[in-house]
Amino acid sequence: MFANDVKNKISVSGYIVTSEKDKSGHIIQVALQTDDFVNYTIENDKFGQELLQMVSKRIVVSGNVINQDYNGNNILSVTQYKVIH
């Protein structure tokens, strides 16, 4: 494991919010908004697809920050999550 990998691993909690919809109004991208209003765009992988169904749920996630989106938000690749509310 590289030292750089360790600093990119995070565990954070917040609410799943919609960050993008398609032309038909279907949610295609979500983000995790923390209590201090920091947004983490959720990568559209297996866990990302599951989290599309959890808008407005409070969760805690663990994962890796892999990049930044066009708005400057960190992109989070989720490795595990737990619904709190």
C-alpha positions as CSV (number, residue, x, y, z in Angstrom):
1,M,0.0,0.0,0.0
2,F,1.3,3.4,-0.9
3,A,1.3,6.3,1.6
4,N,-0.9,8.3,-0.9
5,D,-3.6,5.6,-0.7
6,V,-4.0,6.0,3.1
7,K,-4.7,9.7,2.9
8,N,-7.4,9.1,0.3
9,K,-9.4,6.7,2.5
10,I,-12.2,8.4,4.4
11,S,-15.2,7.6,6.5
12,V,-17.9,10.3,6.6
13,S,-21.6,10.6,7.3
14,G,-24.3,12.8,5.8
15,Y,-27.4,12.7,3.6
16,I,-27.6,11.3,0.0
17,V,-28.7,14.1,-2.3
18,T,-29.5,14.3,-6.0
19,S,-26.7,15.8,-8.0
20,E,-27.8,15.1,-11.6
21,K,-30.9,14.0,-13.4
22,D,-31.4,12.9,-17.0
23,K,-33.8,14.6,-19.5
24,S,-36.6,12.4,-18.2
25,G,-36.1,13.5,-14.6
26,H,-34.5,10.2,-13.5
27,I,-31.7,10.5,-10.9
28,I,-28.4,9.5,-12.5
29,Q,-25.9,10.8,-10.0
30,V,-26.0,11.3,-6.2
31,A,-23.7,12.9,-3.7
32,L,-23.2,12.7,0.0
33,Q,-23.7,16.0,1.7
34,T,-22.1,16.2,5.1
35,D,-23.4,18.2,8.1
36,D,-21.0,21.0,7.3
37,F,-22.3,21.1,3.7
38,V,-19.3,19.4,2.0
39,N,-20.4,17.4,-1.0
40,Y,-18.8,14.2,-2.1
41,T,-20.0,13.0,-5.5
42,I,-20.6,9.3,-5.4
43,E,-18.9,7.3,-8.2
44,N,-21.4,5.4,-10.4
45,D,-20.2,1.9,-9.6
46,K,-22.0,-1.0,-7.8
47,F,-22.5,1.0,-4.6
48,G,-23.2,4.2,-6.4
49,Q,-26.1,2.5,-8.2
50,E,-27.5,1.2,-4.9
51,L,-27.2,4.7,-3.4
52,L,-29.3,6.2,-6.3
53,Q,-32.3,4.6,-4.4
54,M,-31.4,6.3,-1.1
55,V,-31.9,10.0,-1.7
56,S,-32.7,11.8,1.6
57,K,-31.4,8.9,3.7
58,R,-28.7,9.6,6.3
59,I,-25.8,7.2,5.9
60,V,-22.2,6.7,6.9
61,V,-19.8,5.6,4.2
62,S,-16.2,4.5,3.9
63,G,-14.3,4.8,0.7
64,N,-11.6,6.4,-1.3
65,V,-11.4,9.9,-2.8
66,I,-10.4,9.1,-6.4
67,N,-10.7,12.5,-8.2
68,Q,-12.7,15.8,-8.4
69,D,-15.8,16.5,-10.5
70,Y,-16.3,19.5,-12.7
71,N,-17.6,21.5,-9.7
72,G,-14.5,20.8,-7.6
73,N,-16.3,18.3,-5.4
74,N,-14.4,15.2,-4.4
75,I,-15.5,12.0,-6.1
76,L,-15.9,9.1,-3.6
77,S,-15.6,5.5,-4.5
78,V,-17.7,3.8,-1.7
79,T,-16.3,0.6,-0.3
80,Q,-19.1,0.2,2.3
81,Y,-22.0,2.1,3.8
82,K,-24.6,1.9,6.5
83,V,-28.0,3.6,6.6
84,I,-28.5,5.5,9.8
85,H,-32.0,7.0,9.1
